[in-house]
Amino acid sequence: MGLAVKYQDLLQQISKKEFAPVYFFSGDEEFLKKEALQLLYQSLITEDQKDFNYALLYGKETSARDILDQAQSLPFLSDRRLVVVQEIEKLGDKDKLQEYLGHPNPATCLVLVAGKMESRDRKHKLYSALKEFEVVFWPLFKSDLKKWVVQKFRSHQKTVDAAAVDFLIEAAGPELANLASEITKLVIALPDKKTITIAEAQKNIFRMFTENDKRLERSLAARNLDRALIALQHVVAEGKGEMYALWIISQAWRKLIVAKEMQSRQTSVEEIMKKFNIRKSDDQNEFKASLPQFNLAELVKKHKKIADTDKTLKSSNQDPLWVLEHLLIDLCG
């Protein structure tokens, strides 16, 4: 790959199906790292091959030997494997990876993702070798941020006025997770609009969760099917539509997955609540009570049901409320 590249350059390479055998993701913009990983996954892995050709490891929990075993394995009925190592800075025996970097397996895409690194971490000789494979994820400048917003809408087959882009950035701020959430809300609220204008953005942005929205999210987290079904009916009755209700369910489920992943890495519940900005005492108590209701493997497995429901709502003639009710039965069961 040569010298370190930027996130935008990586996107162009992926769009051309040009995949490096090794990537080293560094920098402070975690949301862009997640987006890039998702794009690599979608480009390289199909769901029926996931168990054979995809591996996710964490530096604190794994060893260089395990990483090398995964990276040197041959793909099954595919051109490439994807091996992702999160928090590479926490790997104990980093030295053993250096030889592999000189002769990486061309049938594997190995992605080493760094979290927050101290200056002393950078002094390890592994990172000198990784410079050749580095992709730097810095917070976006305003001009790049505008392009990112436009591309987000384009991924939903929509265009957006320049004035609406400026308003979104001003209203939601430069935090990409917040911007992405507001863009998703606009897409769901305006399914038939091909172009989003500033008037529509001003009207629909930051529609605060109603009590029914919150009840649906909390009931799902508590695995309380009866409450969740009642909350779902109220959300739909408010006129927001079934796709909006599915978005709430999806956001709640993703929050649970992220929370359980953090918990599996011995992150304290207090740190997890801080990440999700859960500050009120009652909300904290509910959140703590919800964590033991699910295990991570179950959450990940059932997440596919949400994607399947999205396809069903968009492509079938089944009653949308009935489809969502059966999704809740599956998720809470």
C-alpha positions as CSV (number, residue, x, y, z in Angstrom):
1,M,0.0,0.0,0.0
2,G,2.9,2.4,0.5
3,L,2.5,5.4,2.8
4,A,-0.5,5.8,5.1
5,V,-3.7,6.6,3.3
6,K,-6.9,8.4,4.4
7,Y,-10.3,6.9,4.9
8,Q,-11.5,8.4,1.6
9,D,-8.7,6.7,-0.3
10,L,-9.6,3.4,1.3
11,L,-13.2,3.8,0.1
12,Q,-12.1,4.3,-3.4
13,Q,-9.9,1.2,-3.3
14,I,-12.7,-1.0,-1.9
15,S,-15.1,0.3,-4.6
16,K,-12.6,-0.9,-7.2
17,K,-12.3,-4.3,-5.4
18,E,-8.7,-3.5,-4.6
19,F,-8.0,-5.2,-1.2
20,A,-4.7,-5.1,0.6
21,P,-3.6,-8.2,2.5
22,V,-3.1,-6.1,5.6
23,Y,-4.6,-2.9,6.9
24,F,-3.6,-1.0,10.1
25,F,-6.5,1.2,11.2
26,S,-5.3,4.1,13.4
27,G,-6.6,7.6,14.4
28,D,-9.3,9.0,16.6
29,E,-12.4,8.7,14.5
30,E,-13.9,5.5,15.8
31,F,-17.2,5.8,13.8
32,L,-15.3,5.9,10.5
33,K,-13.3,2.8,11.5
34,K,-16.6,0.9,12.1
35,E,-17.9,2.1,8.8
36,A,-14.8,0.9,7.0
37,L,-14.9,-2.5,8.7
38,Q,-18.6,-2.9,7.7
39,L,-17.8,-2.0,4.1
40,L,-14.9,-4.6,4.0
41,Y,-17.2,-7.2,5.5
42,Q,-20.0,-6.5,3.0
43,S,-17.5,-6.6,0.1
44,L,-15.7,-9.8,1.2
45,I,-18.0,-12.0,3.2
46,T,-21.4,-13.5,2.4
47,E,-23.6,-14.6,5.3
48,D,-23.5,-18.3,4.3
49,Q,-19.6,-18.2,4.4
50,K,-19.3,-16.1,7.6
51,D,-18.5,-19.0,9.9
52,F,-15.7,-20.2,7.6
53,N,-14.2,-17.0,6.3
54,Y,-14.6,-14.3,9.0
55,A,-12.8,-14.0,12.4
56,L,-13.1,-11.3,15.0
57,L,-10.4,-11.2,17.7
58,Y,-9.4,-8.8,20.5
59,G,-5.8,-8.0,21.3
60,K,-6.3,-8.3,25.1
61,E,-7.9,-11.8,24.7
62,T,-5.9,-13.4,22.0
63,S,-2.3,-14.1,21.0
64,A,-0.1,-13.5,18.0
65,R,-0.2,-17.3,17.3
66,D,-4.0,-17.3,17.2
67,I,-3.9,-14.3,14.8
68,L,-1.4,-16.0,12.5
69,D,-3.4,-19.2,12.5
70,Q,-6.5,-17.3,11.3
71,A,-4.5,-15.2,8.8
72,Q,-2.7,-18.1,7.3
73,S,-5.8,-20.3,6.8
74,L,-7.2,-20.6,3.3
75,P,-10.7,-19.3,2.5
76,F,-13.5,-21.8,2.0
77,L,-15.4,-21.5,-1.3
78,S,-14.3,-17.8,-1.6
79,D,-11.4,-15.7,-2.8
80,R,-10.5,-14.2,0.6
81,R,-10.9,-14.5,4.4
82,L,-11.4,-11.4,6.6
83,V,-9.7,-11.4,9.9
84,V,-10.2,-8.4,12.2
85,V,-8.2,-7.8,15.3
86,Q,-9.6,-5.0,17.6
87,E,-7.4,-3.2,20.1
88,I,-4.2,-4.4,18.6
89,E,-2.2,-2.2,21.0
90,K,-3.3,-4.6,23.9
91,L,-1.7,-7.6,22.2
92,G,1.0,-9.0,24.4
93,D,3.3,-10.8,22.0
94,K,3.4,-8.3,19.1
95,D,6.9,-9.3,18.0
96,K,5.6,-12.5,16.4
97,L,3.5,-10.6,13.9
98,Q,6.4,-8.8,12.2
99,E,7.6,-11.7,10.0
100,Y,4.0,-12.2,8.7
101,L,3.9,-8.6,7.5
102,G,6.8,-9.2,5.2
103,H,5.0,-12.1,3.5
104,P,1.2,-11.8,4.2
105,N,-1.2,-14.4,2.9
106,P,-2.8,-12.8,-0.3
107,A,-6.0,-14.8,0.3
108,T,-6.6,-13.1,3.7
109,C,-7.5,-9.5,4.5
110,L,-6.0,-8.9,7.9
111,V,-7.3,-5.7,9.6
112,L,-5.4,-4.6,12.7
113,V,-7.5,-1.9,14.5
114,A,-5.8,0.3,17.1
115,G,-7.8,2.0,19.8
116,K,-6.5,4.9,21.8
117,M,-2.7,4.6,21.8
118,E,-0.2,6.2,24.2
119,S,3.0,7.6,22.7
120,R,5.0,4.8,24.2
121,D,2.9,2.3,22.3
122,R,4.0,3.9,19.0
123,K,7.6,3.2,19.9
124,H,7.2,-0.6,19.5
125,K,8.9,-1.8,16.4
126,L,5.7,-3.5,15.1
127,Y,4.2,-0.1,14.4
128,S,7.2,0.9,12.2
129,A,6.5,-2.2,10.1
130,L,2.7,-1.4,10.1
131,K,3.3,2.1,8.6
132,E,3.2,0.5,5.1
133,F,-0.3,-0.7,5.8
134,E,-1.7,2.2,7.7
135,V,-5.1,3.9,7.1
136,V,-5.5,7.0,9.3
137,F,-9.0,7.9,10.5
138,W,-8.9,11.6,11.6
139,P,-12.1,13.6,12.4
140,L,-13.4,15.0,9.1
141,F,-12.8,18.6,8.1
142,K,-16.0,20.5,7.3
143,S,-15.7,20.1,3.6
144,D,-15.2,16.3,4.0
145,L,-18.0,16.2,6.5
146,K,-20.4,17.6,3.9
147,K,-19.3,15.0,1.4
148,W,-19.8,12.3,4.0
149,V,-23.4,13.5,4.7
150,V,-24.2,13.6,0.9
151,Q,-22.8,10.1,0.5
152,K,-24.9,8.9,3.4
153,F,-28.1,10.1,1.7
154,R,-26.9,8.6,-1.6
155,S,-26.5,5.2,0.1
156,H,-30.3,5.4,0.7
157,Q,-30.9,6.4,-2.9
158,K,-31.6,10.0,-2.0
159,T,-30.1,13.4,-2.7
160,V,-29.9,16.3,-0.3
161,D,-29.8,20.1,-0.8
162,A,-26.6,21.9,0.2
163,A,-28.6,24.1,2.6
164,A,-30.0,21.0,4.3
165,V,-26.5,19.5,4.7
166,D,-25.3,22.7,6.4
167,F,-28.4,22.7,8.7
168,L,-27.8,19.0,9.6
169,I,-24.2,19.6,10.6
170,E,-25.1,22.7,12.5
171,A,-28.0,21.1,14.3
172,A,-26.5,17.7,15.1
173,G,-22.9,18.8,15.4
174,P,-19.8,17.1,14.0
175,E,-20.2,13.8,15.9
176,L,-20.7,11.3,13.2
177,A,-22.8,8.9,15.2
178,N,-25.3,11.7,15.9
179,L,-25.3,12.8,12.3
180,A,-25.9,9.2,11.1
181,S,-28.8,8.8,13.5
182,E,-30.5,12.0,12.3
183,I,-30.0,11.0,8.6
184,T,-31.6,7.7,9.3
185,K,-34.5,9.4,11.0
186,L,-35.0,11.6,7.9
187,V,-34.9,8.7,5.6
188,I,-37.5,6.8,7.6
189,A,-39.7,9.9,8.0
190,L,-39.6,10.7,4.3
191,P,-39.6,7.4,2.4
192,D,-41.1,8.8,-0.8
193,K,-38.9,11.9,-1.0
194,K,-36.0,11.6,-3.5
195,T,-34.5,14.9,-2.5
196,I,-34.3,16.2,1.1
197,T,-34.7,20.0,1.4
198,I,-33.8,22.3,4.2
199,A,-37.5,22.8,5.0
200,E,-38.0,19.0,5.4
201,A,-34.8,18.7,7.5
202,Q,-35.9,21.5,9.8
203,K,-39.3,20.0,10.2
204,N,-38.2,16.4,11.0
205,I,-34.8,16.6,12.6
206,F,-34.5,15.8,16.3
207,R,-38.0,14.4,16.7
208,M,-37.5,13.5,20.3
209,F,-38.4,10.1,21.5
210,T,-42.0,10.0,22.8
211,E,-42.7,8.0,26.0
212,N,-44.0,5.2,23.8
213,D,-40.7,5.1,21.9
214,K,-38.8,4.8,25.2
215,R,-41.2,2.2,26.4
216,L,-40.6,0.0,23.4
217,E,-36.9,0.3,23.7
218,R,-36.9,-0.4,27.5
219,S,-39.4,-3.3,27.2
220,L,-37.2,-5.0,24.6
221,A,-34.1,-4.5,26.7
222,A,-36.0,-6.0,29.7
223,R,-37.2,-8.9,27.5
224,N,-40.8,-8.1,28.5
225,L,-42.8,-9.2,25.5
226,D,-46.2,-8.1,26.8
227,R,-45.0,-4.5,27.4
228,A,-43.1,-4.5,24.2
229,L,-46.1,-5.5,22.1
230,I,-48.3,-2.8,23.8
231,A,-45.6,-0.1,23.2
232,L,-45.2,-1.2,19.6
233,Q,-49.0,-0.7,19.0
234,H,-48.8,2.8,20.5
235,V,-45.8,3.8,18.5
236,V,-47.5,2.8,15.2
237,A,-50.7,4.4,16.3
238,E,-48.9,7.7,16.7
239,G,-48.5,7.7,12.9
240,K,-44.8,7.3,12.7
241,G,-45.1,4.1,10.7
242,E,-43.7,0.5,11.0
243,M,-40.3,1.4,9.6
244,Y,-39.8,3.9,12.3
245,A,-40.8,1.3,14.9
246,L,-38.3,-1.1,13.4
247,W,-35.6,1.5,13.6
248,I,-36.2,1.9,17.4
249,I,-36.0,-1.9,17.7
250,S,-32.8,-2.0,15.7
251,Q,-31.2,0.8,17.7
252,A,-32.1,-0.9,21.0
253,W,-30.7,-4.2,19.9
254,R,-27.5,-2.7,18.7
255,K,-27.0,-0.9,22.0
256,L,-27.4,-4.3,23.8
257,I,-24.8,-5.9,21.5
258,V,-22.3,-3.1,22.0
259,A,-22.9,-3.2,25.8
260,K,-22.4,-7.0,26.0
261,E,-19.3,-6.8,23.8
262,M,-17.8,-4.2,26.2
263,Q,-18.8,-6.3,29.2
264,S,-17.1,-9.3,27.7
265,R,-13.9,-7.3,27.6
266,Q,-14.3,-6.5,31.4
267,T,-15.5,-3.0,30.8
268,S,-17.3,-1.8,33.9
269,V,-21.1,-1.1,33.8
270,E,-20.3,2.5,34.8
271,E,-18.1,2.9,31.7
272,I,-20.8,1.3,29.5
273,M,-23.5,3.7,30.8
274,K,-21.1,6.6,30.3
275,K,-20.7,5.6,26.6
276,F,-24.5,5.6,26.2
277,N,-25.0,8.8,28.2
278,I,-27.3,7.0,30.7
279,R,-27.3,9.4,33.6
280,K,-30.7,9.3,35.4
281,S,-30.8,7.0,38.4
282,D,-33.9,5.1,37.2
283,D,-32.5,4.7,33.7
284,Q,-29.2,3.3,35.1
285,N,-31.1,0.8,37.3
286,E,-33.1,-0.4,34.3
287,F,-30.0,-0.7,32.2
288,K,-28.2,-2.7,34.8
289,A,-31.2,-5.0,35.1
290,S,-31.3,-5.5,31.3
291,L,-27.7,-6.7,30.8
292,P,-28.2,-10.2,32.4
293,Q,-31.3,-10.8,30.2
294,F,-29.3,-11.7,27.1
295,N,-25.9,-13.2,26.2
296,L,-23.8,-11.9,23.4
297,A,-24.0,-14.9,21.1
298,E,-27.8,-14.8,21.3
299,L,-27.9,-11.1,20.5
300,V,-25.7,-11.4,17.5
301,K,-27.6,-14.5,16.2
302,K,-31.0,-12.8,16.5
303,H,-29.7,-9.5,15.0
304,K,-30.2,-11.2,11.5
305,K,-33.9,-11.4,12.3
306,I,-34.1,-7.6,12.3
307,A,-32.4,-7.4,8.9
308,D,-34.8,-10.1,7.6
309,T,-37.8,-8.1,8.9
310,D,-36.6,-5.0,7.1
311,K,-36.6,-6.9,3.8
312,T,-40.0,-8.4,4.6
313,L,-41.5,-5.0,5.3
314,K,-40.1,-3.6,2.1
315,S,-40.9,-6.4,-0.3
316,S,-44.0,-8.4,1.0
317,N,-47.7,-7.8,1.3
318,Q,-47.9,-9.1,4.8
319,D,-49.5,-6.9,7.5
320,P,-46.6,-4.7,8.8
321,L,-47.8,-4.7,12.4
322,W,-48.1,-8.5,12.4
323,V,-44.6,-8.8,11.0
324,L,-43.2,-6.5,13.7
325,E,-45.1,-8.4,16.4
326,H,-43.6,-11.7,15.3
327,L,-40.1,-10.0,15.4
328,L,-40.6,-9.0,19.0
329,I,-41.8,-12.5,19.9
330,D,-38.6,-13.9,18.3
331,L,-36.3,-11.3,20.1
332,C,-37.9,-11.6,23.5
333,G,-38.4,-15.4,23.3
